[in-house]
């Protein structure tokens, strides 16, 4: 039983950095969306839905990182893995975003088909593309940091970014 608790704790700690990152960026996206649609009467995601989405994306990153094809270019320059992972994570984010919208529209539509048709009819393409550009840019930043952390090491990257930790000589 202790090993199960230790495994769960280990997985939760591993999921924390991407979850926190996605929690912050999804709030940024929500703020940008709210500024774009101010006064239109369209409802915005709450912090609770942003938290749920960030938990899903945080765990999705960990699951994706375990897939054999996610680290396709270990012997090439970092830009290869960064670009590949950005594409993979952006696709996941697009799917999650699409499912979130489908859930919102499904509340008022008689079925899923009607909800999806309504989404396509209501899409504001410039706003949608602006949000996707923002998401891809932020996901790219996450991938750059994650790949640097993988190559350099978390402790060294943390020390480079924040300075050496007090009371440590390494």
PyMOL commands that place a pseudoatom at each C-alpha (Angstrom):
pseudoatom trace, name=CA, resn=UNK, resi=1, chain=A, elem=C, hetatm=0, pos=[0.000, 0.000, 0.000]
pseudoatom trace, name=CA, resn=UNK, resi=2, chain=A, elem=C, hetatm=0, pos=[2.889, 2.355, 0.790]
pseudoatom trace, name=CA, resn=UNK, resi=3, chain=A, elem=C, hetatm=0, pos=[4.356, 1.875, -2.696]
pseudoatom trace, name=CA, resn=UNK, resi=4, chain=A, elem=C, hetatm=0, pos=[1.000, 2.763, -4.263]
pseudoatom trace, name=CA, resn=UNK, resi=5, chain=A, elem=C, hetatm=0, pos=[0.796, 5.965, -2.224]
pseudoatom trace, name=CA, resn=UNK, resi=6, chain=A, elem=C, hetatm=0, pos=[4.413, 6.774, -3.107]
pseudoatom trace, name=CA, resn=UNK, resi=7, chain=A, elem=C, hetatm=0, pos=[3.663, 6.194, -6.823]
pseudoatom trace, name=CA, resn=UNK, resi=8, chain=A, elem=C, hetatm=0, pos=[0.579, 8.427, -6.694]
pseudoatom trace, name=CA, resn=UNK, resi=9, chain=A, elem=C, hetatm=0, pos=[2.555, 11.134, -4.890]
pseudoatom trace, name=CA, resn=UNK, resi=10, chain=A, elem=C, hetatm=0, pos=[5.361, 10.858, -7.469]
pseudoatom trace, name=CA, resn=UNK, resi=11, chain=A, elem=C, hetatm=0, pos=[2.887, 11.157, -10.378]
pseudoatom trace, name=CA, resn=UNK, resi=12, chain=A, elem=C, hetatm=0, pos=[1.153, 14.157, -8.772]
pseudoatom trace, name=CA, resn=UNK, resi=13, chain=A, elem=C, hetatm=0, pos=[4.477, 15.932, -8.272]
pseudoatom trace, name=CA, resn=UNK, resi=14, chain=A, elem=C, hetatm=0, pos=[5.448, 15.204, -11.897]
pseudoatom trace, name=CA, resn=UNK, resi=15, chain=A, elem=C, hetatm=0, pos=[2.094, 16.594, -13.078]
pseudoatom trace, name=CA, resn=UNK, resi=16, chain=A, elem=C, hetatm=0, pos=[2.454, 19.795, -11.048]
pseudoatom trace, name=CA, resn=UNK, resi=17, chain=A, elem=C, hetatm=0, pos=[4.739, 21.874, -13.362]
pseudoatom trace, name=CA, resn=UNK, resi=18, chain=A, elem=C, hetatm=0, pos=[2.731, 21.380, -16.582]
pseudoatom trace, name=CA, resn=UNK, resi=19, chain=A, elem=C, hetatm=0, pos=[-0.548, 21.778, -14.686]
pseudoatom trace, name=CA, resn=UNK, resi=20, chain=A, elem=C, hetatm=0, pos=[0.546, 25.065, -13.109]
pseudoatom trace, name=CA, resn=UNK, resi=21, chain=A, elem=C, hetatm=0, pos=[1.875, 26.255, -16.464]
pseudoatom trace, name=CA, resn=UNK, resi=22, chain=A, elem=C, hetatm=0, pos=[-1.373, 25.416, -18.266]
pseudoatom trace, name=CA, resn=UNK, resi=23, chain=A, elem=C, hetatm=0, pos=[-3.443, 26.886, -15.411]
pseudoatom trace, name=CA, resn=UNK, resi=24, chain=A, elem=C, hetatm=0, pos=[-1.630, 30.199, -15.888]
pseudoatom trace, name=CA, resn=UNK, resi=25, chain=A, elem=C, hetatm=0, pos=[-1.690, 30.223, -19.693]
pseudoatom trace, name=CA, resn=UNK, resi=26, chain=A, elem=C, hetatm=0, pos=[-5.328, 29.180, -19.890]
pseudoatom trace, name=CA, resn=UNK, resi=27, chain=A, elem=C, hetatm=0, pos=[-6.190, 32.085, -17.597]
pseudoatom trace, name=CA, resn=UNK, resi=28, chain=A, elem=C, hetatm=0, pos=[-4.206, 34.365, -19.909]
pseudoatom trace, name=CA, resn=UNK, resi=29, chain=A, elem=C, hetatm=0, pos=[-6.161, 32.994, -22.861]
pseudoatom trace, name=CA, resn=UNK, resi=30, chain=A, elem=C, hetatm=0, pos=[-9.441, 33.469, -20.954]
pseudoatom trace, name=CA, resn=UNK, resi=31, chain=A, elem=C, hetatm=0, pos=[-8.525, 37.088, -20.191]
pseudoatom trace, name=CA, resn=UNK, resi=32, chain=A, elem=C, hetatm=0, pos=[-7.599, 37.732, -23.832]
pseudoatom trace, name=CA, resn=UNK, resi=33, chain=A, elem=C, hetatm=0, pos=[-10.844, 36.103, -24.979]
pseudoatom trace, name=CA, resn=UNK, resi=34, chain=A, elem=C, hetatm=0, pos=[-12.842, 38.196, -22.522]
pseudoatom trace, name=CA, resn=UNK, resi=35, chain=A, elem=C, hetatm=0, pos=[-11.227, 41.355, -23.848]
pseudoatom trace, name=CA, resn=UNK, resi=36, chain=A, elem=C, hetatm=0, pos=[-12.009, 40.252, -27.421]
pseudoatom trace, name=CA, resn=UNK, resi=37, chain=A, elem=C, hetatm=0, pos=[-15.679, 39.473, -26.763]
pseudoatom trace, name=CA, resn=UNK, resi=38, chain=A, elem=C, hetatm=0, pos=[-16.467, 42.149, -24.196]
pseudoatom trace, name=CA, resn=UNK, resi=39, chain=A, elem=C, hetatm=0, pos=[-20.063, 43.230, -24.589]
pseudoatom trace, name=CA, resn=UNK, resi=40, chain=A, elem=C, hetatm=0, pos=[-21.123, 40.379, -26.895]
pseudoatom trace, name=CA, resn=UNK, resi=41, chain=A, elem=C, hetatm=0, pos=[-22.996, 38.431, -24.212]
pseudoatom trace, name=CA, resn=UNK, resi=42, chain=A, elem=C, hetatm=0, pos=[-20.922, 35.291, -24.794]
pseudoatom trace, name=CA, resn=UNK, resi=43, chain=A, elem=C, hetatm=0, pos=[-20.120, 33.443, -21.586]
pseudoatom trace, name=CA, resn=UNK, resi=44, chain=A, elem=C, hetatm=0, pos=[-16.526, 32.907, -20.580]
pseudoatom trace, name=CA, resn=UNK, resi=45, chain=A, elem=C, hetatm=0, pos=[-14.896, 29.961, -18.856]
pseudoatom trace, name=CA, resn=UNK, resi=46, chain=A, elem=C, hetatm=0, pos=[-14.708, 30.188, -15.094]
pseudoatom trace, name=CA, resn=UNK, resi=47, chain=A, elem=C, hetatm=0, pos=[-11.609, 29.508, -13.042]
pseudoatom trace, name=CA, resn=UNK, resi=48, chain=A, elem=C, hetatm=0, pos=[-13.085, 26.102, -12.226]
pseudoatom trace, name=CA, resn=UNK, resi=49, chain=A, elem=C, hetatm=0, pos=[-13.313, 25.095, -15.881]
pseudoatom trace, name=CA, resn=UNK, resi=50, chain=A, elem=C, hetatm=0, pos=[-9.821, 26.508, -16.482]
pseudoatom trace, name=CA, resn=UNK, resi=51, chain=A, elem=C, hetatm=0, pos=[-8.559, 24.429, -13.541]
pseudoatom trace, name=CA, resn=UNK, resi=52, chain=A, elem=C, hetatm=0, pos=[-10.181, 21.278, -14.927]
pseudoatom trace, name=CA, resn=UNK, resi=53, chain=A, elem=C, hetatm=0, pos=[-8.760, 21.942, -18.401]
pseudoatom trace, name=CA, resn=UNK, resi=54, chain=A, elem=C, hetatm=0, pos=[-5.289, 22.601, -16.961]
pseudoatom trace, name=CA, resn=UNK, resi=55, chain=A, elem=C, hetatm=0, pos=[-5.445, 19.360, -14.960]
pseudoatom trace, name=CA, resn=UNK, resi=56, chain=A, elem=C, hetatm=0, pos=[-6.416, 17.493, -18.124]
pseudoatom trace, name=CA, resn=UNK, resi=57, chain=A, elem=C, hetatm=0, pos=[-3.677, 19.168, -20.181]
pseudoatom trace, name=CA, resn=UNK, resi=58, chain=A, elem=C, hetatm=0, pos=[-1.095, 18.701, -17.421]
pseudoatom trace, name=CA, resn=UNK, resi=59, chain=A, elem=C, hetatm=0, pos=[-1.818, 14.985, -17.250]
pseudoatom trace, name=CA, resn=UNK, resi=60, chain=A, elem=C, hetatm=0, pos=[-2.019, 14.815, -21.060]
pseudoatom trace, name=CA, resn=UNK, resi=61, chain=A, elem=C, hetatm=0, pos=[1.535, 16.146, -21.260]
pseudoatom trace, name=CA, resn=UNK, resi=62, chain=A, elem=C, hetatm=0, pos=[2.735, 13.399, -18.908]
pseudoatom trace, name=CA, resn=UNK, resi=63, chain=A, elem=C, hetatm=0, pos=[0.866, 10.718, -20.836]
pseudoatom trace, name=CA, resn=UNK, resi=64, chain=A, elem=C, hetatm=0, pos=[2.164, 12.083, -24.146]
pseudoatom trace, name=CA, resn=UNK, resi=65, chain=A, elem=C, hetatm=0, pos=[5.715, 12.143, -22.768]
pseudoatom trace, name=CA, resn=UNK, resi=66, chain=A, elem=C, hetatm=0, pos=[5.442, 8.384, -22.102]
pseudoatom trace, name=CA, resn=UNK, resi=67, chain=A, elem=C, hetatm=0, pos=[4.485, 7.635, -25.714]
pseudoatom trace, name=CA, resn=UNK, resi=68, chain=A, elem=C, hetatm=0, pos=[7.396, 6.283, -27.747]
pseudoatom trace, name=CA, resn=UNK, resi=69, chain=A, elem=C, hetatm=0, pos=[6.912, 8.687, -30.659]
pseudoatom trace, name=CA, resn=UNK, resi=70, chain=A, elem=C, hetatm=0, pos=[6.878, 11.916, -28.597]
pseudoatom trace, name=CA, resn=UNK, resi=71, chain=A, elem=C, hetatm=0, pos=[10.665, 12.104, -28.194]
pseudoatom trace, name=CA, resn=UNK, resi=72, chain=A, elem=C, hetatm=0, pos=[11.317, 11.415, -31.874]
pseudoatom trace, name=CA, resn=UNK, resi=73, chain=A, elem=C, hetatm=0, pos=[14.497, 13.402, -32.324]
pseudoatom trace, name=CA, resn=UNK, resi=74, chain=A, elem=C, hetatm=0, pos=[16.778, 12.789, -29.326]
pseudoatom trace, name=CA, resn=UNK, resi=75, chain=A, elem=C, hetatm=0, pos=[19.990, 12.990, -31.402]
pseudoatom trace, name=CA, resn=UNK, resi=76, chain=A, elem=C, hetatm=0, pos=[19.075, 16.160, -33.301]
pseudoatom trace, name=CA, resn=UNK, resi=77, chain=A, elem=C, hetatm=0, pos=[19.209, 19.778, -32.126]
pseudoatom trace, name=CA, resn=UNK, resi=78, chain=A, elem=C, hetatm=0, pos=[16.583, 20.674, -29.509]
pseudoatom trace, name=CA, resn=UNK, resi=79, chain=A, elem=C, hetatm=0, pos=[14.513, 22.631, -32.014]
pseudoatom trace, name=CA, resn=UNK, resi=80, chain=A, elem=C, hetatm=0, pos=[13.371, 19.350, -33.603]
pseudoatom trace, name=CA, resn=UNK, resi=81, chain=A, elem=C, hetatm=0, pos=[11.878, 17.968, -30.381]
pseudoatom trace, name=CA, resn=UNK, resi=82, chain=A, elem=C, hetatm=0, pos=[10.535, 21.401, -29.409]
pseudoatom trace, name=CA, resn=UNK, resi=83, chain=A, elem=C, hetatm=0, pos=[8.749, 21.782, -32.751]
pseudoatom trace, name=CA, resn=UNK, resi=84, chain=A, elem=C, hetatm=0, pos=[7.406, 18.205, -32.671]
pseudoatom trace, name=CA, resn=UNK, resi=85, chain=A, elem=C, hetatm=0, pos=[6.177, 18.416, -29.076]
pseudoatom trace, name=CA, resn=UNK, resi=86, chain=A, elem=C, hetatm=0, pos=[4.650, 21.849, -29.713]
pseudoatom trace, name=CA, resn=UNK, resi=87, chain=A, elem=C, hetatm=0, pos=[2.681, 20.346, -32.587]
pseudoatom trace, name=CA, resn=UNK, resi=88, chain=A, elem=C, hetatm=0, pos=[1.552, 17.349, -30.506]
pseudoatom trace, name=CA, resn=UNK, resi=89, chain=A, elem=C, hetatm=0, pos=[0.576, 19.425, -27.460]
pseudoatom trace, name=CA, resn=UNK, resi=90, chain=A, elem=C, hetatm=0, pos=[-1.132, 22.038, -29.655]
pseudoatom trace, name=CA, resn=UNK, resi=91, chain=A, elem=C, hetatm=0, pos=[-3.250, 19.307, -31.231]
pseudoatom trace, name=CA, resn=UNK, resi=92, chain=A, elem=C, hetatm=0, pos=[-4.222, 18.071, -27.757]
pseudoatom trace, name=CA, resn=UNK, resi=93, chain=A, elem=C, hetatm=0, pos=[-5.016, 21.655, -26.680]
pseudoatom trace, name=CA, resn=UNK, resi=94, chain=A, elem=C, hetatm=0, pos=[-7.123, 22.167, -29.820]
pseudoatom trace, name=CA, resn=UNK, resi=95, chain=A, elem=C, hetatm=0, pos=[-9.058, 18.972, -29.120]
pseudoatom trace, name=CA, resn=UNK, resi=96, chain=A, elem=C, hetatm=0, pos=[-9.617, 19.923, -25.464]
pseudoatom trace, name=CA, resn=UNK, resi=97, chain=A, elem=C, hetatm=0, pos=[-10.689, 23.434, -26.506]
pseudoatom trace, name=CA, resn=UNK, resi=98, chain=A, elem=C, hetatm=0, pos=[-13.040, 21.975, -29.110]
pseudoatom trace, name=CA, resn=UNK, resi=99, chain=A, elem=C, hetatm=0, pos=[-14.562, 19.554, -26.608]
pseudoatom trace, name=CA, resn=UNK, resi=100, chain=A, elem=C, hetatm=0, pos=[-15.015, 22.391, -24.133]
pseudoatom trace, name=CA, resn=UNK, resi=101, chain=A, elem=C, hetatm=0, pos=[-16.896, 24.403, -26.759]
pseudoatom trace, name=CA, resn=UNK, resi=102, chain=A, elem=C, hetatm=0, pos=[-18.931, 21.341, -27.740]
pseudoatom trace, name=CA, resn=UNK, resi=103, chain=A, elem=C, hetatm=0, pos=[-19.890, 20.869, -24.083]
pseudoatom trace, name=CA, resn=UNK, resi=104, chain=A, elem=C, hetatm=0, pos=[-21.001, 24.528, -23.855]
pseudoatom trace, name=CA, resn=UNK, resi=105, chain=A, elem=C, hetatm=0, pos=[-23.104, 24.274, -27.019]
pseudoatom trace, name=CA, resn=UNK, resi=106, chain=A, elem=C, hetatm=0, pos=[-24.491, 20.851, -26.096]
pseudoatom trace, name=CA, resn=UNK, resi=107, chain=A, elem=C, hetatm=0, pos=[-26.238, 22.396, -23.088]
pseudoatom trace, name=CA, resn=UNK, resi=108, chain=A, elem=C, hetatm=0, pos=[-28.612, 24.227, -25.433]
pseudoatom trace, name=CA, resn=UNK, resi=109, chain=A, elem=C, hetatm=0, pos=[-28.662, 21.937, -28.488]
pseudoatom trace, name=CA, resn=UNK, resi=110, chain=A, elem=C, hetatm=0, pos=[-30.877, 18.865, -28.792]
pseudoatom trace, name=CA, resn=UNK, resi=111, chain=A, elem=C, hetatm=0, pos=[-27.932, 16.563, -29.695]
pseudoatom trace, name=CA, resn=UNK, resi=112, chain=A, elem=C, hetatm=0, pos=[-24.200, 16.508, -30.447]
pseudoatom trace, name=CA, resn=UNK, resi=113, chain=A, elem=C, hetatm=0, pos=[-24.648, 16.897, -34.193]
pseudoatom trace, name=CA, resn=UNK, resi=114, chain=A, elem=C, hetatm=0, pos=[-26.777, 20.008, -33.753]
pseudoatom trace, name=CA, resn=UNK, resi=115, chain=A, elem=C, hetatm=0, pos=[-24.258, 21.379, -31.238]
pseudoatom trace, name=CA, resn=UNK, resi=116, chain=A, elem=C, hetatm=0, pos=[-21.326, 20.835, -33.600]
pseudoatom trace, name=CA, resn=UNK, resi=117, chain=A, elem=C, hetatm=0, pos=[-23.238, 22.412, -36.494]
pseudoatom trace, name=CA, resn=UNK, resi=118, chain=A, elem=C, hetatm=0, pos=[-24.003, 25.421, -34.303]
pseudoatom trace, name=CA, resn=UNK, resi=119, chain=A, elem=C, hetatm=0, pos=[-20.323, 25.735, -33.359]
pseudoatom trace, name=CA, resn=UNK, resi=120, chain=A, elem=C, hetatm=0, pos=[-19.288, 25.800, -37.023]
pseudoatom trace, name=CA, resn=UNK, resi=121, chain=A, elem=C, hetatm=0, pos=[-21.978, 28.380, -37.769]
pseudoatom trace, name=CA, resn=UNK, resi=122, chain=A, elem=C, hetatm=0, pos=[-20.963, 30.616, -34.848]
pseudoatom trace, name=CA, resn=UNK, resi=123, chain=A, elem=C, hetatm=0, pos=[-17.155, 30.447, -35.138]
pseudoatom trace, name=CA, resn=UNK, resi=124, chain=A, elem=C, hetatm=0, pos=[-15.533, 33.835, -35.329]
pseudoatom trace, name=CA, resn=UNK, resi=125, chain=A, elem=C, hetatm=0, pos=[-12.468, 32.740, -37.309]
pseudoatom trace, name=CA, resn=UNK, resi=126, chain=A, elem=C, hetatm=0, pos=[-10.251, 35.761, -36.586]
pseudoatom trace, name=CA, resn=UNK, resi=127, chain=A, elem=C, hetatm=0, pos=[-10.865, 35.413, -32.829]
pseudoatom trace, name=CA, resn=UNK, resi=128, chain=A, elem=C, hetatm=0, pos=[-10.428, 31.624, -32.986]
pseudoatom trace, name=CA, resn=UNK, resi=129, chain=A, elem=C, hetatm=0, pos=[-7.137, 31.973, -34.870]
pseudoatom trace, name=CA, resn=UNK, resi=130, chain=A, elem=C, hetatm=0, pos=[-5.914, 34.668, -32.465]
pseudoatom trace, name=CA, resn=UNK, resi=131, chain=A, elem=C, hetatm=0, pos=[-6.562, 32.377, -29.491]
pseudoatom trace, name=CA, resn=UNK, resi=132, chain=A, elem=C, hetatm=0, pos=[-4.878, 29.441, -31.251]
pseudoatom trace, name=CA, resn=UNK, resi=133, chain=A, elem=C, hetatm=0, pos=[-1.816, 31.559, -32.086]
pseudoatom trace, name=CA, resn=UNK, resi=134, chain=A, elem=C, hetatm=0, pos=[-1.589, 32.605, -28.454]
pseudoatom trace, name=CA, resn=UNK, resi=135, chain=A, elem=C, hetatm=0, pos=[-1.961, 28.999, -27.258]
pseudoatom trace, name=CA, resn=UNK, resi=136, chain=A, elem=C, hetatm=0, pos=[0.647, 27.653, -29.697]
pseudoatom trace, name=CA, resn=UNK, resi=137, chain=A, elem=C, hetatm=0, pos=[3.077, 30.390, -28.690]
pseudoatom trace, name=CA, resn=UNK, resi=138, chain=A, elem=C, hetatm=0, pos=[2.637, 29.607, -25.004]
pseudoatom trace, name=CA, resn=UNK, resi=139, chain=A, elem=C, hetatm=0, pos=[2.862, 25.850, -25.618]
pseudoatom trace, name=CA, resn=UNK, resi=140, chain=A, elem=C, hetatm=0, pos=[6.059, 26.482, -27.604]
pseudoatom trace, name=CA, resn=UNK, resi=141, chain=A, elem=C, hetatm=0, pos=[7.470, 28.335, -24.596]
pseudoatom trace, name=CA, resn=UNK, resi=142, chain=A, elem=C, hetatm=0, pos=[6.576, 25.385, -22.355]
pseudoatom trace, name=CA, resn=UNK, resi=143, chain=A, elem=C, hetatm=0, pos=[8.273, 22.947, -24.744]
pseudoatom trace, name=CA, resn=UNK, resi=144, chain=A, elem=C, hetatm=0, pos=[11.447, 25.061, -24.915]
pseudoatom trace, name=CA, resn=UNK, resi=145, chain=A, elem=C, hetatm=0, pos=[11.649, 25.179, -21.112]
pseudoatom trace, name=CA, resn=UNK, resi=146, chain=A, elem=C, hetatm=0, pos=[10.846, 21.459, -20.765]
pseudoatom trace, name=CA, resn=UNK, resi=147, chain=A, elem=C, hetatm=0, pos=[13.477, 20.434, -23.335]
pseudoatom trace, name=CA, resn=UNK, resi=148, chain=A, elem=C, hetatm=0, pos=[16.112, 22.679, -21.751]
pseudoatom trace, name=CA, resn=UNK, resi=149, chain=A, elem=C, hetatm=0, pos=[15.243, 21.182, -18.395]
pseudoatom trace, name=CA, resn=UNK, resi=150, chain=A, elem=C, hetatm=0, pos=[15.567, 17.680, -19.821]
pseudoatom trace, name=CA, resn=UNK, resi=151, chain=A, elem=C, hetatm=0, pos=[19.008, 18.368, -21.324]
pseudoatom trace, name=CA, resn=UNK, resi=152, chain=A, elem=C, hetatm=0, pos=[20.517, 20.695, -18.722]
pseudoatom trace, name=CA, resn=UNK, resi=153, chain=A, elem=C, hetatm=0, pos=[18.783, 19.231, -15.676]
pseudoatom trace, name=CA, resn=UNK, resi=154, chain=A, elem=C, hetatm=0, pos=[16.082, 20.756, -13.482]
pseudoatom trace, name=CA, resn=UNK, resi=155, chain=A, elem=C, hetatm=0, pos=[18.403, 21.836, -10.677]
pseudoatom trace, name=CA, resn=UNK, resi=156, chain=A, elem=C, hetatm=0, pos=[20.878, 23.545, -12.986]
pseudoatom trace, name=CA, resn=UNK, resi=157, chain=A, elem=C, hetatm=0, pos=[18.115, 25.269, -14.973]
pseudoatom trace, name=CA, resn=UNK, resi=158, chain=A, elem=C, hetatm=0, pos=[16.457, 26.439, -11.754]
pseudoatom trace, name=CA, resn=UNK, resi=159, chain=A, elem=C, hetatm=0, pos=[19.799, 27.783, -10.496]
pseudoatom trace, name=CA, resn=UNK, resi=160, chain=A, elem=C, hetatm=0, pos=[20.420, 29.523, -13.842]
pseudoatom trace, name=CA, resn=UNK, resi=161, chain=A, elem=C, hetatm=0, pos=[16.976, 31.108, -13.782]
pseudoatom trace, name=CA, resn=UNK, resi=162, chain=A, elem=C, hetatm=0, pos=[16.463, 31.916, -10.107]
pseudoatom trace, name=CA, resn=UNK, resi=163, chain=A, elem=C, hetatm=0, pos=[20.046, 31.833, -8.845]
pseudoatom trace, name=CA, resn=UNK, resi=164, chain=A, elem=C, hetatm=0, pos=[21.536, 29.297, -6.474]
pseudoatom trace, name=CA, resn=UNK, resi=165, chain=A, elem=C, hetatm=0, pos=[19.292, 28.156, -3.677]
pseudoatom trace, name=CA, resn=UNK, resi=166, chain=A, elem=C, hetatm=0, pos=[20.297, 29.585, -0.274]
pseudoatom trace, name=CA, resn=UNK, resi=167, chain=A, elem=C, hetatm=0, pos=[22.276, 27.198, 1.874]
pseudoatom trace, name=CA, resn=UNK, resi=168, chain=A, elem=C, hetatm=0, pos=[23.359, 25.012, -1.061]
pseudoatom trace, name=CA, resn=UNK, resi=169, chain=A, elem=C, hetatm=0, pos=[26.863, 24.817, -2.398]
pseudoatom trace, name=CA, resn=UNK, resi=170, chain=A, elem=C, hetatm=0, pos=[26.178, 22.962, -5.673]
for i in range(1, 170): cmd.bond("trace and resi %d" % i, "trace and resi %d" % (i + 1))
show_as sticks, trace
zoom trace
